[in-house]
Amino acid sequence: MEKSYETLNDILVVLFNDIMDIEQNAIITGEFRDISNNDMHIIEAIGINEPKNMSSIAKRLTVTMGTLTTSMNSLVKKEYVNRERSEADRRVVYISLTEKGKRAYEQHARFHHEMIEAVVEGMTDNEKEILVQSLERLKGFFAEYRK
C-alpha cells in the first residue's frame, strides 16, 4: 500500500503542475498571448451560450466579486468579453463573450477534449467508469476541503 500511496501522490502532484503549465503553453499563444490561464478559465466559466451575471460566474469560479471585477475589467479592455446592464434591473450586469472571446473558448475546449481523449484512449468502458468514480471522489474531497 505504501508504494501505491507514493505513486498516487507523485502522479497527482505532477499532473496538477503539468496540466497548469502545459495548458498555459498550449492555449495562451498567438492571438491569445495577452491573457493568462486564469483569464482563460474565466472565459470558460462565461461560456458561449447565454450571457451570465457576475455573481453566477464568481460562484462557479469560487472567487470574490472584487477579484472577478478586476479580471473582468482587463478582459473587457482586451476585447474578450462584453458587459451589458439588464434592462429589467440596472444593478445586474450580464457578461458574454465577444467573437475573440469565443475563439479563445473554442481553443481551450479543444485542448481539454484532446487531453480527455488521450486519457481514455484504449480504455474499456469498465476502466472508464472506475476512473470517473475515482475522480468524482477526489472532486468530493476537494469540495469538502474547501468548506
mmCIF file of the C-alpha atoms, coordinates in Angstrom:
data_MODEL
# 
_entry.id   MODEL 
# 
loop_
_atom_site.group_PDB 
_atom_site.id 
_atom_site.type_symbol 
_atom_site.label_atom_id 
_atom_site.label_alt_id 
_atom_site.label_comp_id 
_atom_site.label_asym_id 
_atom_site.label_entity_id 
_atom_site.label_seq_id 
_atom_site.pdbx_PDB_ins_code 
_atom_site.Cartn_x 
_atom_site.Cartn_y 
_atom_site.Cartn_z 
_atom_site.occupancy 
_atom_site.B_iso_or_equiv 
_atom_site.pdbx_formal_charge 
_atom_site.auth_seq_id 
_atom_site.auth_comp_id 
_atom_site.auth_asym_id 
_atom_site.auth_atom_id 
_atom_site.pdbx_PDB_model_num 
ATOM 1   C CA . MET A 1 1   ? 0.000   0.000  0.000   1.00 0.00 ? 1   MET A CA 1 
ATOM 2   C CA . GLU A 1 2   ? 2.831   2.404  0.822   1.00 0.00 ? 2   GLU A CA 1 
ATOM 3   C CA . LYS A 1 3   ? 4.192   2.114  -2.740  1.00 0.00 ? 3   LYS A CA 1 
ATOM 4   C CA . SER A 1 4   ? 0.718   2.790  -4.154  1.00 0.00 ? 4   SER A CA 1 
ATOM 5   C CA . TYR A 1 5   ? 0.371   5.844  -1.924  1.00 0.00 ? 5   TYR A CA 1 
ATOM 6   C CA . GLU A 1 6   ? 3.719   7.257  -3.058  1.00 0.00 ? 6   GLU A CA 1 
ATOM 7   C CA . THR A 1 7   ? 2.908   6.557  -6.706  1.00 0.00 ? 7   THR A CA 1 
ATOM 8   C CA . LEU A 1 8   ? -0.531  8.176  -6.490  1.00 0.00 ? 8   LEU A CA 1 
ATOM 9   C CA . ASN A 1 9   ? 0.855   11.187 -4.649  1.00 0.00 ? 9   ASN A CA 1 
ATOM 10  C CA . ASP A 1 10  ? 3.568   11.624 -7.275  1.00 0.00 ? 10  ASP A CA 1 
ATOM 11  C CA . ILE A 1 11  ? 1.085   11.253 -10.136 1.00 0.00 ? 11  ILE A CA 1 
ATOM 12  C CA . LEU A 1 12  ? -1.372  13.777 -8.682  1.00 0.00 ? 12  LEU A CA 1 
ATOM 13  C CA . VAL A 1 13  ? 1.296   16.380 -7.908  1.00 0.00 ? 13  VAL A CA 1 
ATOM 14  C CA . VAL A 1 14  ? 2.950   16.035 -11.316 1.00 0.00 ? 14  VAL A CA 1 
ATOM 15  C CA . LEU A 1 15  ? -0.411  16.029 -13.126 1.00 0.00 ? 15  LEU A CA 1 
ATOM 16  C CA . PHE A 1 16  ? -1.596  19.176 -11.388 1.00 0.00 ? 16  PHE A CA 1 
ATOM 17  C CA . ASN A 1 17  ? 1.601   21.044 -12.239 1.00 0.00 ? 17  ASN A CA 1 
ATOM 18  C CA . ASP A 1 18  ? 1.760   19.670 -15.790 1.00 0.00 ? 18  ASP A CA 1 
ATOM 19  C CA . ILE A 1 19  ? -1.854  20.494 -16.573 1.00 0.00 ? 19  ILE A CA 1 
ATOM 20  C CA . MET A 1 20  ? -1.360  24.094 -15.472 1.00 0.00 ? 20  MET A CA 1 
ATOM 21  C CA . ASP A 1 21  ? 1.982   24.533 -17.283 1.00 0.00 ? 21  ASP A CA 1 
ATOM 22  C CA . ILE A 1 22  ? 1.115   22.681 -20.473 1.00 0.00 ? 22  ILE A CA 1 
ATOM 23  C CA . GLU A 1 23  ? -2.313  24.291 -20.691 1.00 0.00 ? 23  GLU A CA 1 
ATOM 24  C CA . GLN A 1 24  ? -0.648  27.699 -20.385 1.00 0.00 ? 24  GLN A CA 1 
ATOM 25  C CA . ASN A 1 25  ? 1.805   26.880 -23.188 1.00 0.00 ? 25  ASN A CA 1 
ATOM 26  C CA . ALA A 1 26  ? -0.779  25.209 -25.438 1.00 0.00 ? 26  ALA A CA 1 
ATOM 27  C CA . ILE A 1 27  ? -3.546  27.771 -25.123 1.00 0.00 ? 27  ILE A CA 1 
ATOM 28  C CA . ILE A 1 28  ? -2.006  31.132 -24.320 1.00 0.00 ? 28  ILE A CA 1 
ATOM 29  C CA . THR A 1 29  ? -0.345  31.576 -27.709 1.00 0.00 ? 29  THR A CA 1 
ATOM 30  C CA . GLY A 1 30  ? -0.713  33.597 -30.870 1.00 0.00 ? 30  GLY A CA 1 
ATOM 31  C CA . GLU A 1 31  ? -3.901  35.625 -30.793 1.00 0.00 ? 31  GLU A CA 1 
ATOM 32  C CA . PHE A 1 32  ? -4.419  34.855 -27.092 1.00 0.00 ? 32  PHE A CA 1 
ATOM 33  C CA . ARG A 1 33  ? -0.942  35.635 -25.736 1.00 0.00 ? 33  ARG A CA 1 
ATOM 34  C CA . ASP A 1 34  ? -2.299  38.742 -23.968 1.00 0.00 ? 34  ASP A CA 1 
ATOM 35  C CA . ILE A 1 35  ? -4.258  36.750 -21.363 1.00 0.00 ? 35  ILE A CA 1 
ATOM 36  C CA . SER A 1 36  ? -3.387  34.383 -18.529 1.00 0.00 ? 36  SER A CA 1 
ATOM 37  C CA . ASN A 1 37  ? -4.512  30.853 -17.740 1.00 0.00 ? 37  ASN A CA 1 
ATOM 38  C CA . ASN A 1 38  ? -6.723  32.392 -15.056 1.00 0.00 ? 38  ASN A CA 1 
ATOM 39  C CA . ASP A 1 39  ? -8.328  34.649 -17.687 1.00 0.00 ? 39  ASP A CA 1 
ATOM 40  C CA . MET A 1 40  ? -8.944  31.603 -19.877 1.00 0.00 ? 40  MET A CA 1 
ATOM 41  C CA . HIS A 1 41  ? -10.757 29.883 -17.023 1.00 0.00 ? 41  HIS A CA 1 
ATOM 42  C CA . ILE A 1 42  ? -12.953 32.957 -16.591 1.00 0.00 ? 42  ILE A CA 1 
ATOM 43  C CA . ILE A 1 43  ? -13.733 32.787 -20.309 1.00 0.00 ? 43  ILE A CA 1 
ATOM 44  C CA . GLU A 1 44  ? -14.591 29.104 -19.866 1.00 0.00 ? 44  GLU A CA 1 
ATOM 45  C CA . ALA A 1 45  ? -16.919 29.935 -16.939 1.00 0.00 ? 45  ALA A CA 1 
ATOM 46  C CA . ILE A 1 46  ? -18.730 32.567 -19.038 1.00 0.00 ? 46  ILE A CA 1 
ATOM 47  C CA . GLY A 1 47  ? -19.257 30.056 -21.836 1.00 0.00 ? 47  GLY A CA 1 
ATOM 48  C CA . ILE A 1 48  ? -20.583 30.552 -25.319 1.00 0.00 ? 48  ILE A CA 1 
ATOM 49  C CA . ASN A 1 49  ? -24.292 30.227 -24.598 1.00 0.00 ? 49  ASN A CA 1 
ATOM 50  C CA . GLU A 1 50  ? -26.465 32.868 -22.957 1.00 0.00 ? 50  GLU A CA 1 
ATOM 51  C CA . PRO A 1 51  ? -24.926 35.780 -21.026 1.00 0.00 ? 51  PRO A CA 1 
ATOM 52  C CA . LYS A 1 52  ? -24.261 35.199 -17.322 1.00 0.00 ? 52  LYS A CA 1 
ATOM 53  C CA . ASN A 1 53  ? -24.408 37.588 -14.418 1.00 0.00 ? 53  ASN A CA 1 
ATOM 54  C CA . MET A 1 54  ? -21.279 38.373 -12.433 1.00 0.00 ? 54  MET A CA 1 
ATOM 55  C CA . SER A 1 55  ? -22.403 36.584 -9.271  1.00 0.00 ? 55  SER A CA 1 
ATOM 56  C CA . SER A 1 56  ? -23.001 33.275 -11.075 1.00 0.00 ? 56  SER A CA 1 
ATOM 57  C CA . ILE A 1 57  ? -19.533 33.466 -12.662 1.00 0.00 ? 57  ILE A CA 1 
ATOM 58  C CA . ALA A 1 58  ? -17.896 34.328 -9.320  1.00 0.00 ? 58  ALA A CA 1 
ATOM 59  C CA . LYS A 1 59  ? -19.716 31.430 -7.651  1.00 0.00 ? 59  LYS A CA 1 
ATOM 60  C CA . ARG A 1 60  ? -18.645 28.949 -10.325 1.00 0.00 ? 60  ARG A CA 1 
ATOM 61  C CA . LEU A 1 61  ? -15.010 30.072 -10.009 1.00 0.00 ? 61  LEU A CA 1 
ATOM 62  C CA . THR A 1 62  ? -15.203 30.358 -6.202  1.00 0.00 ? 62  THR A CA 1 
ATOM 63  C CA . VAL A 1 63  ? -13.780 33.878 -6.239  1.00 0.00 ? 63  VAL A CA 1 
ATOM 64  C CA . THR A 1 64  ? -14.987 37.127 -4.726  1.00 0.00 ? 64  THR A CA 1 
ATOM 65  C CA . MET A 1 65  ? -16.884 39.672 -6.780  1.00 0.00 ? 65  MET A CA 1 
ATOM 66  C CA . GLY A 1 66  ? -13.983 42.088 -6.285  1.00 0.00 ? 66  GLY A CA 1 
ATOM 67  C CA . THR A 1 67  ? -11.465 39.614 -7.709  1.00 0.00 ? 67  THR A CA 1 
ATOM 68  C CA . LEU A 1 68  ? -13.738 38.819 -10.642 1.00 0.00 ? 68  LEU A CA 1 
ATOM 69  C CA . THR A 1 69  ? -14.398 42.505 -11.341 1.00 0.00 ? 69  THR A CA 1 
ATOM 70  C CA . THR A 1 70  ? -10.681 43.216 -11.590 1.00 0.00 ? 70  THR A CA 1 
ATOM 71  C CA . SER A 1 71  ? -10.185 40.354 -14.043 1.00 0.00 ? 71  SER A CA 1 
ATOM 72  C CA . MET A 1 72  ? -13.330 41.272 -15.965 1.00 0.00 ? 72  MET A CA 1 
ATOM 73  C CA . ASN A 1 73  ? -12.117 44.875 -16.420 1.00 0.00 ? 73  ASN A CA 1 
ATOM 74  C CA . SER A 1 74  ? -8.975  43.510 -18.053 1.00 0.00 ? 74  SER A CA 1 
ATOM 75  C CA . LEU A 1 75  ? -10.906 41.093 -20.294 1.00 0.00 ? 75  LEU A CA 1 
ATOM 76  C CA . VAL A 1 76  ? -13.268 43.879 -21.432 1.00 0.00 ? 76  VAL A CA 1 
ATOM 77  C CA . LYS A 1 77  ? -10.297 46.111 -22.227 1.00 0.00 ? 77  LYS A CA 1 
ATOM 78  C CA . LYS A 1 78  ? -8.655  43.297 -24.232 1.00 0.00 ? 78  LYS A CA 1 
ATOM 79  C CA . GLU A 1 79  ? -11.963 42.720 -26.069 1.00 0.00 ? 79  GLU A CA 1 
ATOM 80  C CA . TYR A 1 80  ? -12.658 39.162 -24.890 1.00 0.00 ? 80  TYR A CA 1 
ATOM 81  C CA . VAL A 1 81  ? -15.903 39.944 -23.071 1.00 0.00 ? 81  VAL A CA 1 
ATOM 82  C CA . ASN A 1 82  ? -18.859 42.325 -23.240 1.00 0.00 ? 82  ASN A CA 1 
ATOM 83  C CA . ARG A 1 83  ? -20.667 43.833 -20.270 1.00 0.00 ? 83  ARG A CA 1 
ATOM 84  C CA . GLU A 1 84  ? -24.312 44.766 -20.537 1.00 0.00 ? 84  GLU A CA 1 
ATOM 85  C CA . ARG A 1 85  ? -26.673 46.048 -17.864 1.00 0.00 ? 85  ARG A CA 1 
ATOM 86  C CA . SER A 1 86  ? -30.024 44.361 -17.523 1.00 0.00 ? 86  SER A CA 1 
ATOM 87  C CA . GLU A 1 87  ? -32.926 46.410 -18.848 1.00 0.00 ? 87  GLU A CA 1 
ATOM 88  C CA . ALA A 1 88  ? -35.162 44.988 -16.107 1.00 0.00 ? 88  ALA A CA 1 
ATOM 89  C CA . ASP A 1 89  ? -32.741 45.680 -13.244 1.00 0.00 ? 89  ASP A CA 1 
ATOM 90  C CA . ARG A 1 90  ? -29.905 48.113 -13.958 1.00 0.00 ? 90  ARG A CA 1 
ATOM 91  C CA . ARG A 1 91  ? -27.941 46.776 -10.960 1.00 0.00 ? 91  ARG A CA 1 
ATOM 92  C CA . VAL A 1 92  ? -27.469 43.443 -12.751 1.00 0.00 ? 92  VAL A CA 1 
ATOM 93  C CA . VAL A 1 93  ? -24.592 43.198 -15.220 1.00 0.00 ? 93  VAL A CA 1 
ATOM 94  C CA . TYR A 1 94  ? -24.560 40.431 -17.818 1.00 0.00 ? 94  TYR A CA 1 
ATOM 95  C CA . ILE A 1 95  ? -21.318 39.143 -19.275 1.00 0.00 ? 95  ILE A CA 1 
ATOM 96  C CA . SER A 1 96  ? -20.937 37.495 -22.671 1.00 0.00 ? 96  SER A CA 1 
ATOM 97  C CA . LEU A 1 97  ? -18.023 36.611 -24.897 1.00 0.00 ? 97  LEU A CA 1 
ATOM 98  C CA . THR A 1 98  ? -17.042 38.657 -27.917 1.00 0.00 ? 98  THR A CA 1 
ATOM 99  C CA . GLU A 1 99  ? -16.072 36.870 -31.133 1.00 0.00 ? 99  GLU A CA 1 
ATOM 100 C CA . LYS A 1 100 ? -12.449 36.934 -29.926 1.00 0.00 ? 100 LYS A CA 1 
ATOM 101 C CA . GLY A 1 101 ? -13.580 35.507 -26.578 1.00 0.00 ? 101 GLY A CA 1 
ATOM 102 C CA . LYS A 1 102 ? -15.480 32.728 -28.357 1.00 0.00 ? 102 LYS A CA 1 
ATOM 103 C CA . ARG A 1 103 ? -12.360 31.818 -30.352 1.00 0.00 ? 103 ARG A CA 1 
ATOM 104 C CA . ALA A 1 104 ? -10.364 31.642 -27.105 1.00 0.00 ? 104 ALA A CA 1 
ATOM 105 C CA . TYR A 1 105 ? -13.111 29.490 -25.552 1.00 0.00 ? 105 TYR A CA 1 
ATOM 106 C CA . GLU A 1 106 ? -13.007 27.098 -28.513 1.00 0.00 ? 106 GLU A CA 1 
ATOM 107 C CA . GLN A 1 107 ? -9.209  26.798 -28.363 1.00 0.00 ? 107 GLN A CA 1 
ATOM 108 C CA . HIS A 1 108 ? -9.425  25.985 -24.642 1.00 0.00 ? 108 HIS A CA 1 
ATOM 109 C CA . ALA A 1 109 ? -12.198 23.438 -25.267 1.00 0.00 ? 109 ALA A CA 1 
ATOM 110 C CA . ARG A 1 110 ? -10.102 21.729 -27.975 1.00 0.00 ? 110 ARG A CA 1 
ATOM 111 C CA . PHE A 1 111 ? -7.177  21.372 -25.561 1.00 0.00 ? 111 PHE A CA 1 
ATOM 112 C CA . HIS A 1 112 ? -9.431  19.799 -22.925 1.00 0.00 ? 112 HIS A CA 1 
ATOM 113 C CA . HIS A 1 113 ? -11.007 17.471 -25.499 1.00 0.00 ? 113 HIS A CA 1 
ATOM 114 C CA . GLU A 1 114 ? -7.568  16.289 -26.652 1.00 0.00 ? 114 GLU A CA 1 
ATOM 115 C CA . MET A 1 115 ? -6.488  15.788 -23.035 1.00 0.00 ? 115 MET A CA 1 
ATOM 116 C CA . ILE A 1 116 ? -9.532  13.623 -22.238 1.00 0.00 ? 116 ILE A CA 1 
ATOM 117 C CA . GLU A 1 117 ? -9.177  11.640 -25.454 1.00 0.00 ? 117 GLU A CA 1 
ATOM 118 C CA . ALA A 1 118 ? -5.544  10.891 -24.567 1.00 0.00 ? 118 ALA A CA 1 
ATOM 119 C CA . VAL A 1 119 ? -6.571  9.672  -21.101 1.00 0.00 ? 119 VAL A CA 1 
ATOM 120 C CA . VAL A 1 120 ? -9.365  7.326  -22.205 1.00 0.00 ? 120 VAL A CA 1 
ATOM 121 C CA . GLU A 1 121 ? -7.779  6.020  -25.399 1.00 0.00 ? 121 GLU A CA 1 
ATOM 122 C CA . GLY A 1 122 ? -7.711  2.233  -25.272 1.00 0.00 ? 122 GLY A CA 1 
ATOM 123 C CA . MET A 1 123 ? -9.672  2.006  -22.013 1.00 0.00 ? 123 MET A CA 1 
ATOM 124 C CA . THR A 1 124 ? -12.585 -0.337 -21.640 1.00 0.00 ? 124 THR A CA 1 
ATOM 125 C CA . ASP A 1 125 ? -15.949 1.046  -20.559 1.00 0.00 ? 125 ASP A CA 1 
ATOM 126 C CA . ASN A 1 126 ? -15.373 -0.526 -17.133 1.00 0.00 ? 126 ASN A CA 1 
ATOM 127 C CA . GLU A 1 127 ? -11.972 1.160  -16.782 1.00 0.00 ? 127 GLU A CA 1 
ATOM 128 C CA . LYS A 1 128 ? -13.506 4.496  -17.773 1.00 0.00 ? 128 LYS A CA 1 
ATOM 129 C CA . GLU A 1 129 ? -16.232 4.060  -15.146 1.00 0.00 ? 129 GLU A CA 1 
ATOM 130 C CA . ILE A 1 130 ? -13.647 3.272  -12.448 1.00 0.00 ? 130 ILE A CA 1 
ATOM 131 C CA . LEU A 1 131 ? -11.630 6.344  -13.455 1.00 0.00 ? 131 LEU A CA 1 
ATOM 132 C CA . VAL A 1 132 ? -14.739 8.546  -13.324 1.00 0.00 ? 132 VAL A CA 1 
ATOM 133 C CA . GLN A 1 133 ? -15.711 7.183  -9.895  1.00 0.00 ? 133 GLN A CA 1 
ATOM 134 C CA . SER A 1 134 ? -12.189 7.766  -8.561  1.00 0.00 ? 134 SER A CA 1 
ATOM 135 C CA . LEU A 1 135 ? -12.039 11.303 -9.879  1.00 0.00 ? 135 LEU A CA 1 
ATOM 136 C CA . GLU A 1 136 ? -15.536 12.037 -8.511  1.00 0.00 ? 136 GLU A CA 1 
ATOM 137 C CA . ARG A 1 137 ? -14.259 11.009 -5.055  1.00 0.00 ? 137 ARG A CA 1 
ATOM 138 C CA . LEU A 1 138 ? -11.251 13.307 -5.492  1.00 0.00 ? 138 LEU A CA 1 
ATOM 139 C CA . LYS A 1 139 ? -13.561 16.134 -6.569  1.00 0.00 ? 139 LYS A CA 1 
ATOM 140 C CA . GLY A 1 140 ? -15.705 15.475 -3.485  1.00 0.00 ? 140 GLY A CA 1 
ATOM 141 C CA . PHE A 1 141 ? -12.639 15.608 -1.267  1.00 0.00 ? 141 PHE A CA 1 
ATOM 142 C CA . PHE A 1 142 ? -11.698 19.000 -2.694  1.00 0.00 ? 142 PHE A CA 1 
ATOM 143 C CA . ALA A 1 143 ? -15.257 20.276 -2.274  1.00 0.00 ? 143 ALA A CA 1 
ATOM 144 C CA . GLU A 1 144 ? -15.288 19.245 1.391   1.00 0.00 ? 144 GLU A CA 1 
ATOM 145 C CA . TYR A 1 145 ? -11.785 20.568 1.982   1.00 0.00 ? 145 TYR A CA 1 
ATOM 146 C CA . ARG A 1 146 ? -12.791 23.955 0.563   1.00 0.00 ? 146 ARG A CA 1 
ATOM 147 C CA . LYS A 1 147 ? -15.619 24.397 3.117   1.00 0.00 ? 147 LYS A CA 1 
# 
